[in-house]
Amino acid sequence: MASNTRGPRRSRKSRPAAAPGKRPAGGAAGPARGQGAADGGPGSGERGRAASRARARGRRRVPAYRDFDQRPQAPWHPLPLSELLIVAGAIAFAVAMLRLGHNGIQSGAPLLLAGIVALGLGTAEVSWREHRSGFRSHTLLLSFIPVLLLHSVVVLGYSAIASPSRALNLGMFAVDVAAFALLARYLRSRFGDARARR
């Protein structure tokens, strides 16, 4: 009875353990196929191109860092309207100054006014476009232009009625300072928000 029970136990020999670094035959095909695809086997080219296209789409969604220093384009791009206004205004200003020196104020005043208006419009548009997009801050210039216009309109309008007095000048100076401070604060916060979004 003892010999019969020992016999089957001795016949069930445990299988030898696999040598280190060797894999079973059934599982070797999976890694081999994956390794072959990674090394340029069949199907690796299509997968690589699909991955590159996905990465390219992801890069298009997020603005690249090289666009951080790119000047914002005008709504009428590619026509450089503001730049042309600046150039034309500078030429008109120079010609008007020459006429003022030779023929007096009557011949050069209209051209001088046109040159100043063209220069102001072109400079204001470029400055505002760069400021509101977060490209470059023009807080002082953009704050000064409305104050200058307000002061000029009030003084010229009052001059049509009576001669400007000292009280008017002092009052307008106080208004100019307050308006400039409020505009500068608003424009600085606006630029900070645009810079953070950029």
C-alpha positions as protocol buffer text, in pm:
chain_id: "A"
residue {
  index: 1
  type: MET
  ca { x: 0 y: 0 z: 0 }
}
residue {
  index: 2
  type: ALA
  ca { x: 285 y: 236 z: 84 }
}
residue {
  index: 3
  type: SER
  ca { x: 469 y: 150 z: -236 }
}
residue {
  index: 4
  type: ASN
  ca { x: 163 y: 228 z: -449 }
}
residue {
  index: 5
  type: THR
  ca { x: 122 y: 572 z: -303 }
}
residue {
  index: 6
  type: ARG
  ca { x: 486 y: 665 z: -331 }
}
residue {
  index: 7
  type: GLY
  ca { x: 502 y: 571 z: -695 }
}
residue {
  index: 8
  type: PRO
  ca { x: 265 y: 835 z: -834 }
}
residue {
  index: 9
  type: ARG
  ca { x: 418 y: 1102 z: -610 }
}
residue {
  index: 10
  type: ARG
  ca { x: 765 y: 1032 z: -744 }
}
residue {
  index: 11
  type: SER
  ca { x: 634 y: 1029 z: -1102 }
}
residue {
  index: 12
  type: ARG
  ca { x: 496 y: 1385 z: -1070 }
}
residue {
  index: 13
  type: LYS
  ca { x: 816 y: 1572 z: -1113 }
}
residue {
  index: 14
  type: SER
  ca { x: 811 y: 1950 z: -1102 }
}
residue {
  index: 15
  type: ARG
  ca { x: 896 y: 2123 z: -1424 }
}
residue {
  index: 16
  type: PRO
  ca { x: 1233 y: 2295 z: -1435 }
}
residue {
  index: 17
  type: ALA
  ca { x: 1220 y: 2673 z: -1384 }
}
residue {
  index: 18
  type: ALA
  ca { x: 1275 y: 2885 z: -1688 }
}
residue {
  index: 19
  type: ALA
  ca { x: 1623 y: 3026 z: -1725 }
}
residue {
  index: 20
  type: PRO
  ca { x: 1665 y: 3394 z: -1649 }
}
residue {
  index: 21
  type: GLY
  ca { x: 1608 y: 3616 z: -1951 }
}
residue {
  index: 22
  type: LYS
  ca { x: 1401 y: 3354 z: -2138 }
}
residue {
  index: 23
  type: ARG
  ca { x: 1028 y: 3389 z: -2197 }
}
residue {
  index: 24
  type: PRO
  ca { x: 771 y: 3125 z: -2280 }
}
residue {
  index: 25
  type: ALA
  ca { x: 713 y: 3062 z: -2643 }
}
residue {
  index: 26
  type: GLY
  ca { x: 354 y: 3183 z: -2626 }
}
residue {
  index: 27
  type: GLY
  ca { x: 439 y: 3523 z: -2473 }
}
residue {
  index: 28
  type: ALA
  ca { x: 739 y: 3599 z: -2686 }
}
residue {
  index: 29
  type: ALA
  ca { x: 533 y: 3698 z: -2985 }
}
residue {
  index: 30
  type: GLY
  ca { x: 373 y: 4001 z: -2817 }
}
residue {
  index: 31
  type: PRO
  ca { x: 691 y: 4182 z: -2713 }
}
residue {
  index: 32
  type: ALA
  ca { x: 856 y: 4084 z: -3038 }
}
residue {
  index: 33
  type: ARG
  ca { x: 578 y: 4243 z: -3236 }
}
residue {
  index: 34
  type: GLY
  ca { x: 584 y: 4560 z: -3023 }
}
residue {
  index: 35
  type: GLN
  ca { x: 958 y: 4583 z: -3048 }
}
residue {
  index: 36
  type: GLY
  ca { x: 947 y: 4537 z: -3420 }
}
residue {
  index: 37
  type: ALA
  ca { x: 694 y: 4818 z: -3458 }
}
residue {
  index: 38
  type: ALA
  ca { x: 905 y: 5047 z: -3245 }
}
residue {
  index: 39
  type: ASP
  ca { x: 1216 y: 4962 z: -3442 }
}
residue {
  index: 40
  type: GLY
  ca { x: 1055 y: 5044 z: -3775 }
}
residue {
  index: 41
  type: GLY
  ca { x: 872 y: 4725 z: -3850 }
}
residue {
  index: 42
  type: PRO
  ca { x: 542 y: 4695 z: -4037 }
}
residue {
  index: 43
  type: GLY
  ca { x: 292 y: 4956 z: -3920 }
}
residue {
  index: 44
  type: SER
  ca { x: 545 y: 5174 z: -3738 }
}
residue {
  index: 45
  type: GLY
  ca { x: 549 y: 5439 z: -4014 }
}
residue {
  index: 46
  type: GLU
  ca { x: 171 y: 5493 z: -4004 }
}
residue {
  index: 47
  type: ARG
  ca { x: 172 y: 5511 z: -3625 }
}
residue {
  index: 48
  type: GLY
  ca { x: 461 y: 5758 z: -3625 }
}
residue {
  index: 49
  type: ARG
  ca { x: 292 y: 5982 z: -3879 }
}
residue {
  index: 50
  type: ALA
  ca { x: -36 y: 5974 z: -3685 }
}
residue {
  index: 51
  type: ALA
  ca { x: 145 y: 6066 z: -3364 }
}
residue {
  index: 52
  type: SER
  ca { x: 329 y: 6350 z: -3535 }
}
residue {
  index: 53
  type: ARG
  ca { x: 3 y: 6483 z: -3679 }
}
residue {
  index: 54
  type: ALA
  ca { x: -156 y: 6471 z: -3332 }
}
residue {
  index: 55
  type: ARG
  ca { x: 139 y: 6659 z: -3183 }
}
residue {
  index: 56
  type: ALA
  ca { x: 118 y: 6918 z: -3464 }
}
residue {
  index: 57
  type: ARG
  ca { x: -253 y: 6972 z: -3395 }
}
residue {
  index: 58
  type: GLY
  ca { x: -177 y: 7017 z: -3025 }
}
residue {
  index: 59
  type: ARG
  ca { x: 92 y: 7273 z: -3104 }
}
residue {
  index: 60
  type: ARG
  ca { x: -149 y: 7467 z: -3326 }
}
residue {
  index: 61
  type: ARG
  ca { x: -404 y: 7488 z: -3045 }
}
residue {
  index: 62
  type: VAL
  ca { x: -153 y: 7637 z: -2799 }
}
residue {
  index: 63
  type: PRO
  ca { x: 28 y: 7956 z: -2916 }
}
residue {
  index: 64
  type: ALA
  ca { x: 401 y: 7900 z: -2953 }
}
residue {
  index: 65
  type: TYR
  ca { x: 645 y: 8102 z: -2745 }
}
residue {
  index: 66
  type: ARG
  ca { x: 793 y: 8253 z: -3060 }
}
residue {
  index: 67
  type: ASP
  ca { x: 459 y: 8429 z: -3119 }
}
residue {
  index: 68
  type: PHE
  ca { x: 495 y: 8611 z: -2786 }
}
residue {
  index: 69
  type: ASP
  ca { x: 712 y: 8879 z: -2945 }
}
residue {
  index: 70
  type: GLN
  ca { x: 517 y: 8902 z: -3270 }
}
residue {
  index: 71
  type: ARG
  ca { x: 363 y: 9243 z: -3342 }
}
residue {
  index: 72
  type: PRO
  ca { x: -19 y: 9230 z: -3364 }
}
residue {
  index: 73
  type: GLN
  ca { x: -161 y: 9280 z: -3710 }
}
residue {
  index: 74
  type: ALA
  ca { x: -403 y: 9558 z: -3798 }
}
residue {
  index: 75
  type: PRO
  ca { x: -760 y: 9477 z: -3912 }
}
residue {
  index: 76
  type: TRP
  ca { x: -669 y: 9605 z: -4262 }
}
residue {
  index: 77
  type: HIS
  ca { x: -356 y: 9388 z: -4288 }
}
residue {
  index: 78
  type: PRO
  ca { x: -158 y: 9362 z: -4519 }
}
residue {
  index: 79
  type: LEU
  ca { x: -219 y: 9730 z: -4602 }
}
residue {
  index: 80
  type: PRO
  ca { x: 15 y: 9936 z: -4375 }
}
residue {
  index: 81
  type: LEU
  ca { x: -233 y: 10220 z: -4336 }
}
residue {
  index: 82
  type: SER
  ca { x: -111 y: 10350 z: -4000 }
}
residue {
  index: 83
  type: GLU
  ca { x: 252 y: 10339 z: -4107 }
}
residue {
  index: 84
  type: LEU
  ca { x: 167 y: 10528 z: -4426 }
}
residue {
  index: 85
  type: LEU
  ca { x: -14 y: 10791 z: -4220 }
}
residue {
  index: 86
  type: ILE
  ca { x: 291 y: 10836 z: -4000 }
}
residue {
  index: 87
  type: VAL
  ca { x: 523 y: 10873 z: -4299 }
}
residue {
  index: 88
  type: ALA
  ca { x: 288 y: 11114 z: -4479 }
}
residue {
  index: 89
  type: GLY
  ca { x: 238 y: 11317 z: -4163 }
}
residue {
  index: 90
  type: ALA
  ca { x: 612 y: 11344 z: -4105 }
}
residue {
  index: 91
  type: ILE
  ca { x: 668 y: 11462 z: -4464 }
}
residue {
  index: 92
  type: ALA
  ca { x: 383 y: 11715 z: -4440 }
}
residue {
  index: 93
  type: PHE
  ca { x: 517 y: 11843 z: -4108 }
}
residue {
  index: 94
  type: ALA
  ca { x: 866 y: 11893 z: -4251 }
}
residue {
  index: 95
  type: VAL
  ca { x: 736 y: 12071 z: -4562 }
}
residue {
  index: 96
  type: ALA
  ca { x: 510 y: 12292 z: -4350 }
}
residue {
  index: 97
  type: MET
  ca { x: 798 y: 12394 z: -4127 }
}
residue {
  index: 98
  type: LEU
  ca { x: 998 y: 12495 z: -4435 }
}
residue {
  index: 99
  type: ARG
  ca { x: 710 y: 12703 z: -4565 }
}
residue {
  index: 100
  type: LEU
  ca { x: 662 y: 12868 z: -4229 }
}
residue {
  index: 101
  type: GLY
  ca { x: 1024 y: 12975 z: -4236 }
}
residue {
  index: 102
  type: HIS
  ca { x: 1007 y: 13125 z: -4585 }
}
residue {
  index: 103
  type: ASN
  ca { x: 652 y: 13251 z: -4650 }
}
residue {
  index: 104
  type: GLY
  ca { x: 502 y: 13295 z: -4305 }
}
residue {
  index: 105
  type: ILE
  ca { x: 230 y: 13120 z: -4110 }
}
residue {
  index: 106
  type: GLN
  ca { x: -47 y: 13159 z: -4365 }
}
residue {
  index: 107
  type: SER
  ca { x: 109 y: 12931 z: -4624 }
}
residue {
  index: 108
  type: GLY
  ca { x: 229 y: 12657 z: -4391 }
}
residue {
  index: 109
  type: ALA
  ca { x: -44 y: 12641 z: -4125 }
}
residue {
  index: 110
  type: PRO
  ca { x: -295 y: 12413 z: -4309 }
}
residue {
  index: 111
  type: LEU
  ca { x: -25 y: 12167 z: -4412 }
}
residue {
  index: 112
  type: LEU
  ca { x: 120 y: 12172 z: -4062 }
}
residue {
  index: 113
  type: LEU
  ca { x: -220 y: 12091 z: -3912 }
}
residue {
  index: 114
  type: ALA
  ca { x: -272 y: 11808 z: -4162 }
}
residue {
  index: 115
  type: GLY
  ca { x: 69 y: 11664 z: -4082 }
}
residue {
  index: 116
  type: ILE
  ca { x: 4 y: 11676 z: -3707 }
}
residue {
  index: 117
  type: VAL
  ca { x: -335 y: 11505 z: -3749 }
}
residue {
  index: 118
  type: ALA
  ca { x: -189 y: 11230 z: -3971 }
}
residue {
  index: 119
  type: LEU
  ca { x: 98 y: 11171 z: -3731 }
}
residue {
  index: 120
  type: GLY
  ca { x: -137 y: 11161 z: -3434 }
}
residue {
  index: 121
  type: LEU
  ca { x: -381 y: 10918 z: -3592 }
}
residue {
  index: 122
  type: GLY
  ca { x: -114 y: 10676 z: -3713 }
}
residue {
  index: 123
  type: THR
  ca { x: 78 y: 10682 z: -3386 }
}
residue {
  index: 124
  type: ALA
  ca { x: -235 y: 10644 z: -3175 }
}
residue {
  index: 125
  type: GLU
  ca { x: -359 y: 10346 z: -3376 }
}
residue {
  index: 126
  type: VAL
  ca { x: -29 y: 10158 z: -3361 }
}
residue {
  index: 127
  type: SER
  ca { x: 17 y: 10236 z: -2991 }
}
residue {
  index: 128
  type: TRP
  ca { x: -335 y: 10127 z: -2900 }
}
residue {
  index: 129
  type: ARG
  ca { x: -309 y: 9806 z: -3103 }
}
residue {
  index: 130
  type: GLU
  ca { x: 17 y: 9707 z: -2936 }
}
residue {
  index: 131
  type: HIS
  ca { x: -108 y: 9807 z: -2591 }
}
residue {
  index: 132
  type: ARG
  ca { x: -443 y: 9630 z: -2597 }
}
residue {
  index: 133
  type: SER
  ca { x: -286 y: 9307 z: -2728 }
}
residue {
  index: 134
  type: GLY
  ca { x: -19 y: 9296 z: -2455 }
}
residue {
  index: 135
  type: PHE
  ca { x: 267 y: 9333 z: -2701 }
}
residue {
  index: 136
  type: ARG
  ca { x: 414 y: 9659 z: -2566 }
}
residue {
  index: 137
  type: SER
  ca { x: 298 y: 9912 z: -2308 }
}
residue {
  index: 138
  type: HIS
  ca { x: 218 y: 10268 z: -2420 }
}
residue {
  index: 139
  type: THR
  ca { x: 47 y: 10382 z: -2102 }
}
residue {
  index: 140
  type: LEU
  ca { x: 193 y: 10733 z: -2087 }
}
residue {
  index: 141
  type: LEU
  ca { x: 135 y: 10814 z: -2454 }
}
residue {
  index: 142
  type: LEU
  ca { x: -219 y: 10678 z: -2461 }
}
residue {
  index: 143
  type: SER
  ca { x: -303 y: 10865 z: -2141 }
}
residue {
  index: 144
  type: PHE
  ca { x: -159 y: 11191 z: -2269 }
}
residue {
  index: 145
  type: ILE
  ca { x: -342 y: 11200 z: -2605 }
}
residue {
  index: 146
  type: PRO
  ca { x: -701 y: 11223 z: -2465 }
}
residue {
  index: 147
  type: VAL
  ca { x: -590 y: 11477 z: -2204 }
}
residue {
  index: 148
  type: LEU
  ca { x: -430 y: 11691 z: -2474 }
}
residue {
  index: 149
  type: LEU
  ca { x: -744 y: 11675 z: -2689 }
}
residue {
  index: 150
  type: LEU
  ca { x: -967 y: 11765 z: -2395 }
}
residue {
  index: 151
  type: HIS
  ca { x: -748 y: 12057 z: -2294 }
}
residue {
  index: 152
  type: SER
  ca { x: -730 y: 12187 z: -2650 }
}
residue {
  index: 153
  type: VAL
  ca { x: -1105 y: 12167 z: -2708 }
}
residue {
  index: 154
  type: VAL
  ca { x: -1187 y: 12344 z: -2381 }
}
residue {
  index: 155
  type: VAL
  ca { x: -929 y: 12619 z: -2425 }
}
residue {
  index: 156
  type: LEU
  ca { x: -1011 y: 12680 z: -2791 }
}
residue {
  index: 157
  type: GLY
  ca { x: -1384 y: 12678 z: -2722 }
}
residue {
  index: 158
  type: TYR
  ca { x: -1345 y: 12924 z: -2436 }
}
residue {
  index: 159
  type: SER
  ca { x: -1116 y: 13141 z: -2647 }
}
residue {
  index: 160
  type: ALA
  ca { x: -1396 y: 13186 z: -2900 }
}
residue {
  index: 161
  type: ILE
  ca { x: -1606 y: 13348 z: -2625 }
}
residue {
  index: 162
  type: ALA
  ca { x: -1349 y: 13531 z: -2412 }
}
residue {
  index: 163
  type: SER
  ca { x: -979 y: 13539 z: -2350 }
}
residue {
  index: 164
  type: PRO
  ca { x: -852 y: 13252 z: -2131 }
}
residue {
  index: 165
  type: SER
  ca { x: -788 y: 13357 z: -1772 }
}
residue {
  index: 166
  type: ARG
  ca { x: -546 y: 13231 z: -1513 }
}
residue {
  index: 167
  type: ALA
  ca { x: -826 y: 13062 z: -1322 }
}
residue {
  index: 168
  type: LEU
  ca { x: -923 y: 12865 z: -1632 }
}
residue {
  index: 169
  type: ASN
  ca { x: -567 y: 12749 z: -1685 }
}
residue {
  index: 170
  type: LEU
  ca { x: -531 y: 12637 z: -1323 }
}
residue {
  index: 171
  type: GLY
  ca { x: -864 y: 12459 z: -1331 }
}
residue {
  index: 172
  type: MET
  ca { x: -783 y: 12284 z: -1656 }
}
residue {
  index: 173
  type: PHE
  ca { x: -445 y: 12182 z: -1520 }
}
residue {
  index: 174
  type: ALA
  ca { x: -613 y: 12012 z: -1223 }
}
residue {
  index: 175
  type: VAL
  ca { x: -856 y: 11838 z: -1457 }
}
residue {
  index: 176
  type: ASP
  ca { x: -568 y: 11728 z: -1681 }
}
residue {
  index: 177
  type: VAL
  ca { x: -377 y: 11574 z: -1391 }
}
residue {
  index: 178
  type: ALA
  ca { x: -682 y: 11387 z: -1260 }
}
residue {
  index: 179
  type: ALA
  ca { x: -779 y: 11259 z: -1605 }
}
residue {
  index: 180
  type: PHE
  ca { x: -423 y: 11152 z: -1680 }
}
residue {
  index: 181
  type: ALA
  ca { x: -399 y: 10959 z: -1351 }
}
residue {
  index: 182
  type: LEU
  ca { x: -729 y: 10778 z: -1408 }
}
residue {
  index: 183
  type: LEU
  ca { x: -644 y: 10691 z: -1767 }
}
residue {
  index: 184
  type: ALA
  ca { x: -297 y: 10569 z: -1675 }
}
residue {
  index: 185
  type: ARG
  ca { x: -437 y: 10342 z: -1404 }
}
residue {
  index: 186
  type: TYR
  ca { x: -698 y: 10197 z: -1636 }
}
residue {
  index: 187
  type: LEU
  ca { x: -455 y: 10146 z: -1924 }
}
residue {
  index: 188
  type: ARG
  ca { x: -195 y: 9985 z: -1698 }
}
residue {
  index: 189
  type: SER
  ca { x: -445 y: 9730 z: -1569 }
}
residue {
  index: 190
  type: ARG
  ca { x: -568 y: 9668 z: -1923 }
}
residue {
  index: 191
  type: PHE
  ca { x: -215 y: 9600 z: -2042 }
}
residue {
  index: 192
  type: GLY
  ca { x: -149 y: 9366 z: -1750 }
}
residue {
  index: 193
  type: ASP
  ca { x: -454 y: 9156 z: -1833 }
}
residue {
  index: 194
  type: ALA
  ca { x: -364 y: 9144 z: -2202 }
}
residue {
  index: 195
  type: ARG
  ca { x: -5 y: 9050 z: -2120 }
}
residue {
  index: 196
  type: ALA
  ca { x: -120 y: 8764 z: -1899 }
}
residue {
  index: 197
  type: ARG
  ca { x: -350 y: 8631 z: -2173 }
}
residue {
  index: 198
  type: ARG
  ca { x: -71 y: 8662 z: -2431 }
}
